[in-house]
Amino acid sequence: MKRYIALSAVFAVFSVFWACSSSTDLAAADEEQEEQAIASSTSTKSSASNKNSSASDSVVVVDSTKINKVIDTSKVYINPNNGKHEDPYYSSAVAFCWNEGCEKNLPSSSSKAKSSSGGGVTVETPSDEPPTVNGDKLTDNRDQKTYNLKTVGGKLWMAQDLNYAFGQSKCFNNEDSNCEKYGRLYTNSDAQKVCPKGWKLPNRSEAETVMADSTYPWSYSGRCKSTNDCGFTGEMGFHWIDAEPQQGDKNYEENQGSKFTVIIVEKEPGYAGENEQKFFQVDDREKHFSVRCVQE
């Protein structure tokens, strides 16, 4: 009888131990499944807002209020909210991650810049810092380049072509030395934005006044087509103005519509010969021409 009671007690203890062990394993499995479900659900919800992310980055965005621990932190961002995470994180001021050094690869909110052929780095948003005018000199405080000035018709003009790296601007034939000699060449869209603060592209009336002044120095800086085909440097110069095409402008009849606008064309006297030396022409907005700014 005593032997039976002893065996029963041993069996009871073993049963309790087995039950506790199984319960712990099941709880751990349930916890792991819950974490996986939360991560999967959050990843699915965030995928719609991250369609532009590279597939090779395998970026997962998770809400930090819904997780206690992240297993694979090779590239995990959390939304910047009041959620807490027990591990240290590294911040780029835009997003967060948990691998030291990974913040260097996170998106940056700093001002944009991109590589530009012929002239190094080109900015996409020009600074609004005004230039410094000292007598007949202008210093562009955006890049510290200096230009000669000339007063024509009561207006102060730049007497050299602008050489400020911006947007899709380029150097003639993609050679930096040509930017130093002739200034940069701009599309019409960039030309509308590139003059320093307080300066602008000339309108038709202002352009007519300066074109009639024989002492105003032009630059025979050539031009580049959108296909990167450049020509005429040393023989002709092409400068953007802010004006609508009019009857009498060269190529007015054949160049109609929003794709075209007005430029100043000036020919080197020997190249012009008996032909007109300075005139307005209707041309393609996507070509690259020079810019002369006039004070507002």
TORMI-382035 format. One record per residue: residue in three letters; x, y, z of N, C-alpha, C in turn. Coordinates in pm, whole numbers, padded with zeros to 5 digits, always signed. Example, Ala and Ser with C-alpha at 12.3 -4.5 7.8 and 13.67 -1.06 7.14 Angstrom:
ala+01319-00569+00780+01230-00450+00780+01320-00330+00780;ser+01285-00225+00708+01367-00106+00714+01290+00003+00787;
This chain:
met+00083-00120+00000+00000+00000+00000+00087+00126+00000;lys+00189+00127+00091+00281+00241+00096+00351+00260-00037;arg+00390+00147-00100+00459+00156-00230+00366+00220-00334;tyr+00239+00188-00328+00143+00243-00425+00128+00393-00406;ile+00121+00432-00278+00107+00576-00249+00231+00652-00296;ala+00352+00595-00275+00476+00661-00318+00481+00677-00468;leu+00443+00574-00543+00442+00581-00688+00343+00685-00737;ser+00228+00691-00670+00127+00790-00708+00180+00931-00688;ala+00253+00954-00580+00309+01088-00552+00411+01127-00657;val+00500+01032-00693+00600+01060-00796+00533+01095-00928;phe+00431+01020-00962+00359+01043-01087+00293+01181-01088;ala+00238+01219-00972+00171+01349-00961+00271+01462-00981;val+00389+01452-00916+00492+01556-00932+00537+01567-01077;phe+00561+01453-01142+00603+01452-01282+00499+01517-01371;ser+00369+01490-01344+00260+01547-01424+00258+01698-01411;val+00274+01747-01287+00275+01893-01266+00391+01957-01340;phe+00511+01897-01331+00629+01949-01401+00609+01953-01551;trp+00553+01844-01606+00530+01837-01752+00430+01943-01797;ala+00325+01962-01717+00222+02061-01751+00279+02201-01752;cys+00362+02234-01652+00422+02368-01645+00515+02391-01762;ser+00594+02290-01796+00689+02303-01907+00614+02325-02037;ser+00509+02249-02060+00432+02262-02184+00368+02399-02192;ser+00317+02449-02078+00253+02580-02076+00351+02690-02110;thr+00474+02677-02055+00577+02778-02085+00613+02778-02232;asp+00631+02659-02290+00665+02648-02433+00555+02707-02519;leu+00429+02677-02484+00316+02728-02561+00309+02880-02551;ala+00334+02932-02432+00330+03078-02413+00437+03144-02496;ala+00558+03084-02496+00668+03142-02576+00634+03137-02723;ala+00576+03026-02766+00540+03012-02908+00433+03114-02945;asp+00333+03128-02852+00227+03227-02878+00284+03367-02885;glu+00379+03401-02796+00440+03534-02796+00516+03560-02925;glu+00591+03458-02970+00667+03473-03095+00573+03492-03213;gln+00463+03413-03217+00367+03426-03326+00302+03565-03324;glu+00273+03616-03201+00210+03747-03190+00303+03856-03243;glu+00433+03846-03206+00529+03946-03254+00541+03942-03405;gln+00547+03821-03460+00556+03806-03606+00433+03864-03673;ala+00315+03842-03613+00191+03892-03672+00188+04044-03671;ile+00235+04103-03557+00237+04249-03547+00331+04309-03650;ala+00455+04252-03659+00554+04303-03755+00502+04290-03897;ser+00439+04174-03929+00387+04151-04064+00276+04247-04096;ser+00184+04269-03998+00072+04359-04020+00120+04501-04040;thr+00215+04545-03955+00265+04682-03965+00341+04703-04094;ser+00421+04600-04133+00497+04610-04258+00403+04623-04377;thr+00291+04548-04374+00195+04553-04485+00131+04690-04494;lys+00095+04748-04374+00031+04878-04374+00124+04986-04426;ser+00252+04973-04396+00345+05079-04434+00395+05067-04576;ser+00372+04952-04640+00429+04932-04774+00371+05028-04874;ala+00245+05069-04855+00182+05160-04951+00250+05296-04951;ser+00301+05340-04834+00366+05470-04827+00513+05462-04860;asn+00564+05346-04894+00706+05330-04923+00729+05266-05059;lys+00639+05294-05156+00653+05233-05289+00778+05278-05360;asn+00828+05396-05322+00945+05448-05391+01075+05395-05333;ser+01068+05317-05227+01191+05261-05169+01247+05154-05261;ser+01378+05146-05267+01444+05047-05352+01419+04907-05301;ala+01392+04814-05391+01370+04676-05352+01493+04616-05289;ser+01610+04660-05331+01734+04605-05277+01757+04649-05133;asp+01690+04759-05088+01709+04807-04952+01635+04720-04851;ser+01527+04652-04893+01446+04569-04804+01410+04647-04678;val+01360+04769-04694+01329+04854-04581+01195+04815-04521;val+01188+04799-04390+01064+04771-04319+01038+04885-04224;val+00921+04946-04231+00885+05054-04139+00788+04998-04038;val+00817+05013-03910+00731+04958-03806+00695+05066-03707;asp+00582+05052-03642+00537+05145-03540+00594+05099-03406;ser+00673+05184-03342+00744+05142-03221+00649+05117-03104;thr+00525+05166-03110+00433+05144-03000+00375+05004-03000;lys+00397+04928-03109+00337+04796-03122+00437+04682-03106;ile+00563+04715-03078+00662+04609-03063+00741+04630-02936;asn+00793+04522-02880+00882+04530-02765+01026+04505-02804;lys+01046+04424-02908+01181+04392-02951+01180+04358-03098;val+01283+04400-03169+01296+04369-03311+01411+04272-03326;ile+01386+04159-03391+01489+04055-03402+01591+04093-03507;asp+01546+04122-03631+01637+04158-03740+01640+04309-03753;thr+01746+04371-03704+01754+04517-03708+01854+04564-03811;ser+01874+04488-03917+01973+04526-04018+01936+04657-04085;lys+01805+04684-04102+01764+04810-04161+01619+04835-04123;val+01595+04872-04001+01459+04892-03952+01443+05038-03911;tyr+01339+05105-03962+01309+05241-03923+01189+05238-03829;ile+01182+05331-03736+01059+05345-03658+01003+05484-03681;asn+00873+05495-03671+00811+05627-03685+00847+05712-03564;pro+00886+05839-03584+00924+05924-03471+00801+05965-03390;asn+00768+05887-03287+00657+05921-03199+00702+05899-03055;asn+00607+05884-02964+00643+05870-02824+00668+05725-02782;gly+00669+05634-02878+00695+05495-02845+00835+05476-02792;lys+00855+05375-02712+00986+05350-02653+01040+05216-02699;his+01169+05206-02707+01234+05080-02739+01349+05061-02642;glu+01365+04940-02593+01463+04918-02488+01607+04920-02537;asp+01629+04906-02670+01764+04910-02723+01800+05053-02764;pro+01929+05089-02767+01967+05224-02815+01941+05234-02965;tyr+01911+05355-03012+01890+05375-03154+01981+05487-03203;tyr+01994+05496-03335+02080+05596-03398+01994+05677-03492;ser+02005+05809-03486+01911+05896-03556+01978+05980-03663;ser+01905+06003-03774+01950+06097-03877+01865+06223-03873;ala+01780+06237-03772+01682+06345-03756+01564+06328-03851;val+01564+06224-03931+01453+06193-04020+01392+06060-03982;ala+01475+05961-03956+01430+05827-03918+01529+05768-03819;phe+01498+05650-03766+01580+05588-03664+01614+05444-03703;cys+01726+05395-03655+01761+05255-03675+01849+05211-03559;trp+01873+05078-03549+01942+05027-03431+02083+04974-03458;asn+02134+04984-03578+02271+04943-03606+02360+05065-03612;glu+02466+05069-03535+02554+05185-03534+02611+05210-03673;gly+02601+05333-03719+02652+05369-03851+02545+05365-03958;cys+02433+05297-03933+02332+05283-04038+02260+05414-04066;glu+02269+05509-03970+02200+05636-03993+02261+05713-04110;lys+02386+05677-04146+02451+05745-04260+02381+05713-04391;asn+02309+05600-04395+02242+05558-04517+02096+05598-04522;leu+02048+05664-04414+01909+05703-04410+01887+05826-04498;pro+01762+05849-04544+01733+05968-04624+01766+06094-04547;ser+01815+06194-04616+01853+06320-04552+01759+06430-04594;ser+01733+06524-04502+01648+06638-04534+01730+06761-04571;ser+01861+06743-04586+01946+06856-04620+01918+06902-04761;ser+01966+07021-04797+01941+07076-04929+01996+06984-05037;lys+01922+06974-05146+01956+06880-05251+02070+06932-05336;ala+02148+06837-05389+02252+06871-05484+02272+06752-05574;lys+02315+06776-05695+02338+06665-05785+02459+06693-05871;ser+02516+06589-05926+02633+06604-06011+02592+06661-06145;ser+02672+06752-06197+02641+06816-06325+02763+06808-06415;ser+02742+06766-06538+02855+06755-06631+02908+06893-06662;gly+03037+06911-06646+03098+07039-06674+03068+07140-06565;gly+03139+07138-06454+03117+07237-06351+03094+07181-06215;gly+03111+07052-06192+03104+06994-06059+02962+06979-06009;val+02938+07027-05885+02808+07008-05821+02714+07122-05858;thr+02591+07088-05891+02490+07186-05927+02378+07183-05825;val+02340+07298-05770+02232+07302-05673+02098+07307-05742;glu+01993+07257-05675+01860+07255-05731+01774+07368-05679;thr+01809+07423-05565+01735+07534-05508+01833+07647-05479;pro+01827+07756-05554+01924+07864-05533+01903+07933-05400;ser+02013+07982-05341+02005+08057-05217+01941+08193-05244;asp+01873+08248-05144+01812+08381-05161+01899+08491-05101;glu+02028+08459-05077+02119+08560-05022+02148+08665-05128;pro+02124+08793-05099+02145+08898-05200+02293+08920-05229;pro+02325+08969-05350+02465+08996-05384+02513+09126-05322;thr+02642+09147-05327+02701+09273-05281+02744+09354-05403;val+02695+09479-05413+02732+09568-05523+02826+09674-05468;asn+02943+09683-05529+03043+09781-05487+03094+09851-05613;gly+03038+09971-05640+03075+10043-05761+03030+09967-05884;asp+03125+09934-05971+03092+09862-06095+03122+09713-06082;lys+03119+09660-05958+03142+09518-05934+03026+09459-05854;leu+02989+09338-05889+02889+09263-05814+02951+09133-05766;thr+02939+09105-05637+02984+08977-05582+02860+08893-05550;asp+02849+08780-05615+02738+08688-05590+02772+08610-05463;asn+02705+08640-05354+02737+08579-05225+02695+08434-05215;arg+02631+08381-05318+02597+08239-05319+02720+08154-05347;asp+02815+08207-05424+02936+08131-05456+03062+08217-05461;gln+03046+08347-05426+03158+08442-05417+03219+08478-05552;lys+03150+08450-05662+03200+08494-05793+03169+08642-05813;thr+03257+08712-05885+03244+08856-05906+03223+08887-06054;tyr+03136+08986-06082+03102+09023-06219+03114+09174-06236;asn+03151+09214-06358+03151+09356-06394+03007+09403-06415;leu+02983+09530-06385+02850+09591-06403+02859+09711-06496;lys+02744+09744-06559+02738+09862-06644+02596+09919-06635;thr+02587+10050-06622+02457+10117-06621+02416+10153-06762;val+02298+10103-06803+02245+10132-06937+02097+10169-06922;gly+02060+10287-06974+01920+10329-06967+01871+10342-06824;gly+01958+10382-06734+01920+10399-06595+01908+10270-06517;lys+01942+10158-06578+01934+10028-06510+02075+09969-06497;leu+02097+09900-06387+02227+09837-06362+02225+09695-06417;trp+02320+09667-06507+02328+09537-06575+02456+09463-06539;met+02448+09331-06537+02569+09251-06536+02631+09261-06675;ala+02762+09286-06682+02831+09299-06810+02909+09173-06844;gln+02880+09064-06773+02938+08933-06801+02828+08828-06786;asp+02844+08715-06853+02747+08608-06842+02756+08539-06707;leu+02640+08506-06651+02632+08445-06520+02698+08307-06519;asn+02769+08278-06410+02836+08149-06394+02802+08090-06258;tyr+02673+08071-06233+02627+08013-06107+02573+07873-06135;ala+02631+07771-06070+02592+07632-06093+02452+07608-06038;phe+02360+07573-06126+02221+07556-06084+02145+07466-06181;gly+02060+07377-06126+01970+07296-06209+02043+07215-06314;gln+01998+07228-06439+02056+07154-06551+02164+07234-06625;ser+02214+07339-06562+02313+07423-06630+02438+07344-06665;lys+02507+07389-06768+02627+07319-06814+02728+07416-06870;cys+02849+07367-06885+02954+07443-06953+02954+07404-07100;phe+02991+07497-07186+03001+07469-07329+03093+07349-07350;asn+03041+07247-07421+03113+07122-07447+03157+07051-07318;asn+03088+07081-07207+03114+07015-07078+03257+07036-07028;glu+03316+07149-07064+03452+07181-07020+03447+07295-06919;asp+03497+07271-06798+03491+07371-06691+03555+07504-06731;ser+03660+07498-06811+03729+07621-06851+03637+07713-06931;asn+03539+07654-07001+03445+07736-07077+03348+07809-06985;cys+03316+07750-06870+03232+07821-06772+03306+07944-06719;glu+03435+07928-06694+03513+08041-06644+03523+08152-06748;lys+03528+08115-06874+03546+08213-06981+03414+08273-07027;tyr+03309+08189-07041+03183+08234-07101+03065+08235-07004;gly+03082+08182-06883+02967+08162-06795+02899+08030-06828;arg+02796+07996-06751+02724+07871-06772+02609+07893-06869;leu+02560+07780-06925+02445+07781-07016+02327+07716-06945;tyr+02207+07775-06958+02090+07734-06882+01971+07706-06973;thr+01884+07614-06931+01753+07600-06995+01669+07721-06954;asn+01558+07743-07025+01473+07857-06991+01416+07846-06851;ser+01378+07725-06810+01322+07706-06676+01423+07745-06569;asp+01548+07706-06585+01651+07741-06488+01684+07890-06495;ala+01682+07945-06615+01716+08087-06633+01618+08176-06557;gln+01492+08133-06543+01391+08211-06473+01422+08223-06323;lys+01504+08131-06270+01527+08125-06125+01669+08159-06083;val+01761+08170-06178+01903+08165-06142+01964+08301-06105;cys+01903+08412-06142+01961+08543-06107+01962+08562-05956;pro+02062+08632-05903+02067+08654-05757+01949+08740-05710;lys+01923+08736-05582+01810+08809-05525+01819+08958-05558;gly+01706+09016-05605+01705+09157-05643+01741+09180-05788;trp+01771+09070-05862+01806+09077-06003+01716+08982-06081;lys+01707+09001-06214+01614+08921-06294+01658+08916-06440;leu+01588+08831-06517+01606+08834-06662+01547+08964-06716;pro+01607+09022-06820+01551+09145-06875+01421+09120-06950;asn+01331+09219-06952+01214+09211-07038+01250+09265-07177;arg+01155+09267-07268+01186+09307-07406+01234+09452-07414;ser+01169+09542-07341+01207+09684-07346+01347+09705-07292;glu+01379+09641-07180+01514+09654-07123+01618+09596-07217;ala+01583+09485-07282+01677+09422-07375+01702+09510-07497;glu+01597+09574-07547+01613+09662-07663+01707+09778-07630;thr+01695+09832-07509+01781+09944-07469+01928+09904-07465;val+01955+09789-07406+02095+09749-07393+02152+09700-07526;met+02068+09642-07613+02115+09599-07744+02155+09718-07832;ala+02092+09834-07806+02122+09953-07886+02245+10027-07836;asp+02299+09988-07721+02416+10054-07665+02543+09986-07717;ser+02617+10056-07799+02737+09997-07862+02850+09974-07764;thr+02842+10037-07645+02949+10020-07546+02923+09901-07452;tyr+02805+09842-07463+02774+09730-07373+02843+09604-07423;pro+02923+09537-07338+03003+09421-07384+02923+09290-07383;trp+02905+09231-07499+02840+09099-07508+02946+08989-07505;ser+02901+08867-07484+02990+08752-07485+02945+08656-07594;tyr+03035+08619-07681+03001+08525-07790+03020+08383-07736;ser+02922+08343-07656+02936+08225-07571+02876+08098-07628;gly+02822+08105-07749+02768+07984-07810+02640+07937-07745;arg+02601+07813-07776+02480+07752-07719+02491+07601-07725;cys+02408+07533-07647+02401+07387-07652+02256+07344-07668;lys+02230+07252-07759+02097+07195-07775+02072+07096-07661;ser+01947+07055-07646+01912+06959-07541+01979+06824-07565;thr+02020+06799-07688+02090+06674-07721+02240+06681-07692;asn+02282+06793-07631+02422+06814-07594+02509+06853-07713;asp+02446+06888-07823+02518+06936-07941+02544+07085-07924;cys+02671+07124-07908+02708+07263-07882+02775+07325-08004;gly+02762+07457-08016+02826+07522-08130+02829+07674-08117;phe+02905+07738-08205+02910+07883-08226+02992+07960-08123;thr+03057+07897-08027+03133+07976-07930+03240+08059-08002;gly+03252+08184-07961+03346+08276-08026+03289+08344-08148;glu+03172+08299-08195+03111+08358-08314+02974+08421-08286;met+02898+08356-08195+02764+08406-08163+02735+08385-08015;gly+02647+08469-07961+02600+08453-07824+02449+08449-07822;phe+02392+08372-07731+02247+08355-07720+02209+08377-07574;his+02120+08472-07547+02083+08507-07410+01932+08506-07392;trp+01887+08448-07281+01744+08443-07251+01692+08582-07212;ile+01567+08611-07251+01496+08727-07196+01357+08681-07154;asp+01290+08764-07074+01157+08733-07025+01055+08807-07112;ala+01011+08744-07220+00921+08811-07315+00843+08708-07396;glu+00732+08753-07453+00652+08669-07541+00696+08691-07686;pro+00692+08587-07769+00725+08604-07912+00634+08705-07979;gln+00691+08780-08071+00615+08879-08148+00646+08866-08296;gln+00551+08913-08376+00572+08918-08520+00697+09001-08547;gly+00784+08952-08631+00909+09021-08660+01028+08957-08593;asp+01006+08879-08485+01116+08803-08427+01156+08693-08524;lys+01285+08667-08536+01333+08563-08626+01275+08427-08585;asn+01233+08349-08683+01174+08216-08664+01038+08220-08593;tyr+00972+08337-08598+00842+08350-08531+00737+08258-08592;glu+00731+08250-08723+00628+08172-08791+00643+08023-08766;glu+00764+07971-08768+00784+07827-08755+00792+07778-08609;asn+00820+07869-08516+00835+07828-08376+00720+07884-08292;gln+00606+07815-08296+00487+07858-08223+00456+07761-08109;gly+00390+07811-08006+00347+07725-07896+00431+07743-07771;ser+00390+07675-07664+00452+07690-07532+00594+07635-07525;lys+00634+07557-07624+00769+07499-07624+00876+07604-07656;phe+00833+07721-07706+00928+07821-07755+00915+07954-07680;thr+01023+08030-07679+01022+08164-07619+01130+08249-07687;val+01154+08368-07632+01239+08466-07700+01380+08469-07642;ile+01478+08483-07730+01617+08502-07689+01676+08621-07764;ile+01787+08672-07711+01868+08770-07783+01977+08693-07856;val+01996+08721-07982+02108+08666-08058+02201+08781-08094;glu+02329+08767-08064+02426+08868-08104+02543+08799-08173;lys+02581+08851-08288+02688+08790-08368+02816+08872-08354;glu+02927+08801-08351+03057+08869-08356+03062+08947-08488;pro+03105+09075-08482+03096+09160-08603+03154+09097-08729;gly+03271+09033-08719+03330+08971-08837+03246+08854-08887;tyr+03179+08783-08797+03096+08669-08835+02964+08716-08896;ala+02914+08830-08845+02787+08882-08896+02801+08931-09040;gly+02916+08989-09074+02934+09043-09209+02834+09153-09236;glu+02761+09143-09345+02662+09244-09380+02524+09212-09320;asn+02514+09101-09250+02386+09063-09189+02363+09138-09059;glu+02241+09129-09008+02207+09193-08883+02292+09134-08771;gln+02340+09219-08680+02431+09173-08576+02358+09132-08449;lys+02250+09205-08411+02176+09176-08289+02027+09174-08321;phe+01957+09070-08272+01814+09060-08300+01747+08964-08203;phe+01613+08971-08197+01534+08877-08118+01500+08755-08202;gln+01501+08640-08139+01472+08515-08210+01385+08426-08121;val+01293+08352-08183+01210+08256-08110+01278+08120-08116;asp+01302+08061-07997+01378+07936-07995+01328+07844-07884;asp+01382+07723-07883+01337+07614-07795+01377+07638-07649;arg+01280+07626-07558+01305+07647-07415+01404+07546-07356;glu+01417+07429-07420+01502+07324-07364+01648+07339-07404;lys+01679+07430-07495+01819+07454-07530+01888+07526-07413;his+02020+07527-07417+02099+07591-07312+02162+07719-07367;phe+02117+07833-07311+02169+07963-07351+02224+08037-07229;ser+02289+08151-07255+02350+08230-07148+02246+08318-07078;val+02287+08372-06962+02201+08461-06884+02278+08588-06848;arg+02215+08704-06875+02260+08832-06823+02150+08886-06733;cys+02181+08919-06612+02080+08967-06517+02081+09121-06511;val+01962+09178-06490+01946+09322-06472+01885+09346-06335;gln+01926+09454-06269+01874+09482-06137+01726+09519-06143;glu+01648+09467-06049+01503+09493-06048+01474+09640-06014;
